[in-house]
Amino acid sequence: MIRGFLPLSCATAAAFGALALMLPVIPLAVIAQSGNETLAGASTTVFMAATVLTQLCTNAVIAKVGYRAVMIAASLLLGLPTLAYIVSMDPVVLMSVAAVRGVGFGSLCVAQFALIGHLSPPGMLGKVSGMIGFFTGGAQMVAVPAGLWLVDVTKGYTLVFSVGAAIALAAAALAFFIPSPSPDELNEEVEFNDDPRIYRRPRPNSLVVTIVPAIAIASVSMGYGAVSSFLPATLREVDSVSGATFAGVLLAVGGGAQMIFRYLSGVLADKRSSPGATMIPGQIMAICGFVGFVVVVESGWSLWWLFIPAFLFGAGFGLVANEALLEMFMRVPRAKVGQASTVWNASFDTGTGVGAVTLGYVASVQGYSGAYVVAAGLVVFGVFAEIADRVHNPEHR
């Protein structure tokens, strides 16, 4: 058993569960109350903006107080503020709570992925990063449909916000058992492996080498922002009774596929002693997923066909997410894994936030299908960036 892996996994899973429970519910509540898709997307954007800004300074905080304290505070900030939504969802309250929760999520993400880099044994970074995906993905797979199901059953949002806060408290309690590496370990200038396996390559000190993996994850996460924010509303237009619940099931299918394929990409990376083999296939699968959503909805086919694009998008997202993280870790010294984690998380969350508000505007003008078409185009750009990087920088392959 890897030292500290179990408490880290359980605490992270609980925190992500609290997030996932409310991720599609909050935009749905905003749309139900105001009928404004742009405002719904803006709440996600504020959340992600606060997330990214927090990620930029989290490593400095970790160096002073340690991983454990950061994870505890992050879990509390992520869940408890949503209780304010029970009282009011006025735009000021909506955005203020989104910002506070973003601080919690930003610090959680950086601490989680950086700690993985420090705890992973030689030759197992890909597998360990995939294993943590099982915990977080499993939590999201259960929490997303559970939240939307509670909305349909109770015809309201109070219970969802209350349960989310309770799960966040549980995550904070679990975080007490997370190990915190010493400052000497955090600044250790060594390779990930001693037996030249994965990641043993020349590494510049500049984070410029992480740009292309950052583009890859950002382009897919922009589409994720649209799917998580607007798929429930999309299906509610088709089926006002159970559309949101069905959307939750689809998001769970996507989450399950993401969890499995993220792990598989990590195992393959360790076996090949190098990441990258499944990056472009993952991007193509994500594109097919977006196109599939449009085809099914616009053709008036049975909603059951949506399971196929949901699976494709989730699988592609999982491959791209893990490959991007591993590629970044491959290109920097171990002492910079915290900074590489920050770049990965900032790219992921910036993409999700910008995608939610930008594609929310597209949805308000061109409909939800138009938003999914634009999302597919963004991933196409990521494919071209990946190909260009491999042509001009063979050492990154």
Secondary structure as the mmCIF struct_conf table of DSSP 4:
data_model
#
loop_
_struct_conf.conf_type_id
_struct_conf.id
_struct_conf.beg_label_comp_id
_struct_conf.beg_label_asym_id
_struct_conf.beg_label_seq_id
_struct_conf.end_label_comp_id
_struct_conf.end_label_asym_id
_struct_conf.end_label_seq_id
TURN_TY1_P TURN_TY1_P1 ARG A 3 GLY A 4
HELX_RH_AL_P HELX_RH_AL_P1 PHE A 5 MET A 22
TURN_TY1_P TURN_TY1_P2 LEU A 23 PRO A 24
HELX_RH_AL_P HELX_RH_AL_P2 VAL A 25 SER A 34
HELX_RH_AL_P HELX_RH_AL_P3 GLU A 37 VAL A 65
HELX_RH_AL_P HELX_RH_AL_P4 TYR A 67 GLY A 79
HELX_RH_3T_P HELX_RH_3T_P1 LEU A 80 LEU A 83
HELX_RH_AL_P HELX_RH_AL_P5 ALA A 84 VAL A 87
HELX_RH_AL_P HELX_RH_AL_P6 PRO A 91 LEU A 119
HELX_LH_PP_P HELX_LH_PP_P1 SER A 120 PRO A 121
TURN_TY1_P TURN_TY1_P3 PRO A 122 GLY A 123
HELX_RH_AL_P HELX_RH_AL_P7 LEU A 125 THR A 154
TURN_TY1_P TURN_TY1_P4 LYS A 155 LYS A 155
BEND BEND1 GLY A 156 TYR A 157
HELX_RH_AL_P HELX_RH_AL_P8 THR A 158 ALA A 175
TURN_TY1_P TURN_TY1_P5 PHE A 176 PHE A 177
HELX_RH_AL_P HELX_RH_AL_P9 PRO A 183 LEU A 186
TURN_TY1_P TURN_TY1_P6 ASN A 187 ASN A 187
BEND BEND2 PHE A 192 PHE A 192
BEND BEND3 ASP A 194 PRO A 196
TURN_TY1_P TURN_TY1_P7 ILE A 198 TYR A 199
BEND BEND4 ARG A 201 ARG A 201
BEND BEND5 ASN A 205 ASN A 205
HELX_RH_3T_P HELX_RH_3T_P2 LEU A 207 THR A 210
HELX_RH_AL_P HELX_RH_AL_P10 ILE A 211 VAL A 238
TURN_TY1_P TURN_TY1_P8 SER A 240 SER A 242
HELX_RH_AL_P HELX_RH_AL_P11 GLY A 243 ARG A 272
TURN_TY1_P TURN_TY1_P9 SER A 273 SER A 273
BEND BEND6 SER A 274 PRO A 275
TURN_TY1_P TURN_TY1_P10 ALA A 277 THR A 278
HELX_RH_AL_P HELX_RH_AL_P12 MET A 279 SER A 299
TURN_TY1_P TURN_TY1_P11 GLY A 300 GLY A 300
HELX_RH_3T_P HELX_RH_3T_P3 LEU A 303 LEU A 306
HELX_RH_AL_P HELX_RH_AL_P13 PHE A 307 ARG A 331
BEND BEND7 VAL A 332 VAL A 332
HELX_RH_3T_P HELX_RH_3T_P4 ARG A 334 LYS A 336
HELX_RH_AL_P HELX_RH_AL_P14 VAL A 337 HIS A 392
HELX_RH_3T_P HELX_RH_3T_P5 PRO A 394 HIS A 396
#
